């Protein structure tokens, strides 16, 4: 896996992935940024949410569960002193589908958290990671 980060100006950077995609990352205005993109640590949380959502959707599809939507909302706290690592991460999974088996949904989330999601497992080295699950009937909005 590779990435390339190029400084633009102020505290703005373009991050390019090895797969050829790019995003703008920027610092907060009080640190010289212009709010042109997410902060780097916000991007870490966004990547973590995408990583675990990917796992959960894939596991539920393999289990032939009728999933129609998956949203992961994340709340996190960071240490007050440098390095400002994450100290608490709460993942709220909102899963939709018609006739989902709650036990299979819970199993999918736990498999992601404990076995498959590299990001969550890595961040759990410094943060207490918790989760909640809401299952709704229906299709994606």
N, C-alpha and C positions, 0 to 999 in steps of 0.2 A: 504494500500500500504506500502511496506517495501523496504528497501535497506540496504546494508552492504558495508562499505568502509574500505578496508584493506591497510595500508601503506606497501609498499614493501621496497624501499630504496631511498635515495635522496629525490626527491619530486614526486615519482611515487606511484600511488595507483591503486588497482583493485576495481572497483565498481561492486557489484553484485546486480541485481534486485530481487525483491520478486518472479518474474516469472522464475528465474533460469538462467538469462543471465548475462554475464560479459563483461566489457570493461576496458581497461587501460586508466587512466587519468594521465597526467604528467604536471609538471611545465616547464616554459621556462628555457633554459640553464642558463641564467643570474640569475635565482633564485634557482639553484641547480637541475633543471630537466635535463632529457636526451632526451627530445623530443620523447618519446615512445608512446605518444597518445595525444589526444586533451587536451587543457587546460580546467579546470572545467567550465569556463564561455563560452568557445566555445561549450561545451557539452550542456549548457543551450540553446544556440541559435540553435544548431542542433535539440534538443528535441522540441523546439518551432516550427521550420520549419516542423518537422515530424508531430506534433500535428495538425497544420493547414492544411497541405497537406492531412492528413487522413480525416479531416472533409470535405474538398472540394471534394475529390474523392467520399466519401460516399454520400454526398448531390447530386452531379451530377449523380451518378449511380441511386439513388432513384428517381431522376427526369427523368430517362431514357435518359440521354444525352450520346452521343457516344464518351465518353472520352477514349483516348488511352495512354495519358501520362500526368504527372503532375510533374513539377519541381518548387521548391520554392528556390529562391536565396535571401539571406539575407545580408544586410549591417547594421552595428550597430555602435553607438558611446557610450562610457562609460564616466562617470564623471572622472575628473582628480584627484580628491582626494578621500580618503576612506570614506565611502564604495563606491567602483567604480561601482555603479549601471549603468544599461543601461539608457541612456538619449534619444536616438533616435534609432528606429528600422524601416528599410524599407524592406518590403517583396515584391519581384517581382515574381508573379505567371506566369509560362509559361505552358499553358494548350494546349494539342493537342487533336484533334478529327475531324471526318468528319461530318460537319454540326452542330457544337455546337451552341447553342443559346447564344449570348453574354450577354443577360439580365440574363439568368439562371446562367451563369458563375459568373457574378458580384454578383448576389444574394448569391451564394454559398460562395464566398469569404467574403462578408459582414456578413453572418450568422456565419461563423467561427470566424471572428474578434470580433463580438459583442455579440455572444451568446454561442458558443460551445467550442472554443479553450481556455481551462483553462490557458495554458501557456501564450498565447498572452494577454489575459485579465489581468492576474496577472502582467505581465511585463509592461502593459500600466499604472500601478500605478506610475511608475517612468519615463517611456519613452514615447515620442511621437511616435506613431505607424502609419505608412503610408503604402500604397501598390500601386502597379501597376499590370496590367494584360496584358499579351500578349497571344492571341489565334492564334494558327497555325493549318492549315488543315494537316491531315495526321496521321501517326502512330508513335509510339515511335521509336527512333533511336537505 
